[in-house]
Amino acid sequence: MKHATLLTCALALAIGPFSLQVAAAGDAEAGAKLFSKTCGGCHSVGANARGGFGPQLNGIIDRPAGTTTDYQYSEAMKNSGVVWTREKLAAYIENPKKVVSGTRMIFWGISDQEKIENLLAYLETFQSQ
């Protein structure tokens, strides 16, 4: 019994860091569902994406803020100097007004890091569009 407990602990310690890396990558399928419910009313992604109440989000990661041509950005967003790295976008999803003070986006943010990672994983599937 003692050996089984030690073996379980050793395995958990050995595998633990790898399971965290997998979890940190996010679940694009779960992100798609969350995007549809939470973001899809204002933003679009995919082949037919275009600006609406919010800008389209194809290729958002590593794009400078306020630069798509089919959306009228606030002065705050255009002049923010933000580049949407994965980390910066995660911070924005968590608290938009903290990242870009004066943004027009009416969204309180998401505090659940797993949901943020899922959204990012989903958005990453549209990087080449």
C-alpha positions in Angstrom: 0.0 0.0 0.0 2.8 2.4 0.9 4.5 1.6 -2.4 1.4 2.3 -4.4 0.9 5.7 -2.6 4.6 6.6 -3.3 4.3 5.6 -6.9 1.1 7.6 -7.4 2.8 10.7 -5.8 5.9 10.2 -8.0 3.8 9.9 -11.1 1.7 13.0 -10.2 4.9 15.0 -9.7 6.5 13.8 -12.9 3.3 14.3 -15.1 2.0 17.4 -13.3 4.0 20.0 -15.2 3.1 18.5 -18.5 -0.6 18.4 -17.7 -0.5 22.1 -16.8 1.0 22.9 -20.2 -1.7 21.0 -22.0 -4.4 22.7 -19.9 -2.8 26.1 -20.5 -3.1 25.6 -24.3 -6.9 25.8 -24.0 -9.7 23.9 -25.7 -10.7 25.5 -29.0 -14.0 23.7 -29.1 -15.0 25.0 -25.7 -13.7 28.4 -26.8 -16.0 28.3 -29.9 -19.1 27.8 -27.7 -18.0 30.5 -25.4 -17.2 32.9 -28.3 -20.6 32.3 -29.7 -22.4 33.1 -26.4 -20.1 35.9 -25.1 -18.4 37.6 -28.1 -20.3 36.6 -31.2 -22.9 39.3 -30.8 -20.4 42.0 -31.6 -17.3 40.2 -33.2 -17.0 37.7 -36.0 -14.3 35.3 -37.2 -13.9 33.1 -40.2 -14.0 33.4 -44.0 -16.9 35.9 -44.0 -15.8 37.9 -40.9 -16.3 41.7 -41.0 -16.6 44.5 -38.6 -20.0 45.1 -37.0 -20.6 46.3 -33.5 -17.0 45.3 -32.9 -14.1 44.5 -35.2 -13.6 41.1 -36.9 -11.0 39.1 -35.0 -9.3 37.0 -37.7 -5.5 37.2 -37.2 -5.9 39.1 -33.9 -2.8 37.7 -32.2 0.2 39.9 -32.9 -1.9 42.5 -34.7 -1.6 46.1 -33.5 -4.8 47.3 -31.9 -7.2 49.5 -33.9 -5.8 48.6 -37.3 -8.5 46.7 -39.2 -10.0 48.8 -42.0 -13.6 47.7 -41.7 -14.3 49.1 -38.2 -14.3 52.6 -36.6 -12.2 52.3 -33.5 -12.3 54.7 -30.5 -9.4 57.1 -30.3 -8.3 55.3 -27.1 -8.0 52.0 -29.0 -6.3 53.6 -32.1 -3.8 55.4 -29.9 -3.2 52.7 -27.3 0.0 51.3 -28.8 -1.2 47.8 -27.8 -0.1 44.8 -29.9 -2.4 41.9 -29.2 0.1 39.3 -28.0 -1.5 36.3 -26.5 -0.7 37.6 -23.0 -2.0 41.1 -23.7 -5.2 39.7 -25.3 -5.7 37.5 -22.2 -5.4 40.5 -20.0 -7.9 42.4 -22.1 -10.4 39.6 -22.0 -10.1 39.6 -18.3 -10.4 43.4 -17.8 -10.7 45.5 -21.0 -10.7 48.9 -19.4 -7.6 48.1 -17.4 -5.7 47.3 -20.7 -7.2 50.1 -22.8 -8.6 52.9 -20.7 -11.3 54.6 -22.7 -12.2 51.6 -24.8 -15.8 51.7 -26.1 -16.2 47.9 -25.7 -19.0 47.3 -23.2 -17.8 44.1 -21.6 -17.1 43.5 -18.0 -14.4 40.8 -18.6 -14.0 37.1 -17.8 -12.1 36.2 -14.6 -12.0 32.4 -15.3 -8.5 31.8 -16.7 -9.6 28.4 -18.2 -12.3 30.2 -20.2 -9.8 32.8 -21.4 -7.4 30.1 -22.5 -10.3 28.4 -24.4 -11.2 31.6 -26.1 -7.6 32.2 -27.1 -7.3 28.7 -28.4 -10.4 29.3 -30.6 -9.1 32.6 -31.9 -5.8 31.1 -32.7 -7.6 28.8 -35.2 -8.3 32.0 -37.3 -4.7 33.3 -37.4 -4.2 32.6 -41.1 -7.4 34.2 -42.3 
